[in-house]
């Protein structure tokens, strides 16, 4: 039996048992009360009749002495009250032992009321003392009524005495039973509560011990065994599945770590065969000075630009820089590219100095300009124009990079804007040169901007095939101060 069914059975049973004992005790008390009320009503009725009989005699006596209407009215009122008591006596059900006495009592009341009527009638006649005989008889009847009332009261008390004694005994027994049932219910409730709590807490404690062993690294511990009808069986089975999943996850993680270790070793071997970037940076500085000494100023300037570009690229990718540094870096990059393209390209800038103090992730502009060279204007023989514009618009700084190159279709534009997708954008007609793919470096810039400012929809692209492209970045003018930029690999 599971916990739910057990609670549905035990709790209603205890409730019904308590209510049954309470009902029997209540019913016993109610029976005693009803019997007592019936007896008391008859006793009080006998007493009231006896008193009202004497009141009637006194009222007649007053009327005999006064002979006025006020005394007569008083008598008639008391006579009516006696008649009402007589009717109440007739409505009462007498006990078997007093039935004859009650019948005789009613007859005496009827006789007394007739004698009273004879007294009133005799007082109306002109014969003196005509009422005396009737008055004497009424007094005698009243005394009989009084004696009969006392006897009836004694009979009632005698009749109900053993009955009440029996009821009291039964009530006492029921009280003892009530106390016993109360104690039994209390003991049963404590025992059942303890048993139910064990049924609940023991599986939980076993599961807690199993969880602690798993947290300590013991994945081979067996889960606690639960009854087939226990609600905790599902939880135990979930623990078993969790252990199995953890074992598989750890095995997979070990394999992944081993692969990463092998890759790192391979990268280390490759790195050992590469030229040290700082050595290359120092060598470029030496070449620049040598070219300047030999009179090759353009070569010296180009070498200096390459050195500055390399030095800028050696910065940490997780540190923000002012937009001013990014613009200067973009100009250095253009100087190097112009040495390759010469008069085929022209670099135009429209810079609002007020917007250059905002902080941006390092290497934000150069990858976008690089994509312009690779995918937009590389195939143009002449007239290529790249424009870099920085302007202030309210609480934002706008950075726009425009070109008059090949442009792109809507599919490529949407894919570049939805940079949360993983698949690269392949070369389409009218955008890019032969042998290139597009979208990886651009996506990296867009993603780092989103992480840096914790804001979406900062970038917009306007482009049509054959009509050039404009990339617009809306930067919050307040910047981000000490913001953190995840060092994402900026592959292209």
Secondary structure, 3 states (H helix, E strand, C coil): CCHHHHHHHHHHHHHHHHHHHHHHHHHHHHHHHHHHHHHHHHHHHHHHHHHHHHHHHHHHHHHHHHCCHHHHHHHHHHHHHHHHHHHHHHHCCCCHHHHHHHHHHHHHHHHHHHHHHHHHHHHHCCCCCCCHHHHHHHHHHHHHHHHHHHHHHHHHHHHHHHHHHHHHHHHHHHHHHHHHHHHHHHHHHHHHHHHHHHHHHHHHHHHHHHHHHHHCCCCCCCCCCCCCCCCHHHHHHHHHHHHHHHHHHHHHHHHHHHHHHHHHHHHHHHHHCCCCHHHHHHHHHHHHHHHHHCCCHHHHHHHHHHHHHHHHHCCCCCCEEEHHHHHHHHHHHHHHHHHHHHHHEEEEEEECHHHCCCEEECCCHHHHHHHHHHHCCCCCCCCEEEEEEEEEECCEEEEEEEECCCCCCHHHHHHHHCCCCCCCECCECCECCCCCCECHHHHHHHHHHHHHHCCCCCEEEEECCCCCEEEEEEEECCCCCCCCCCCCCCCC
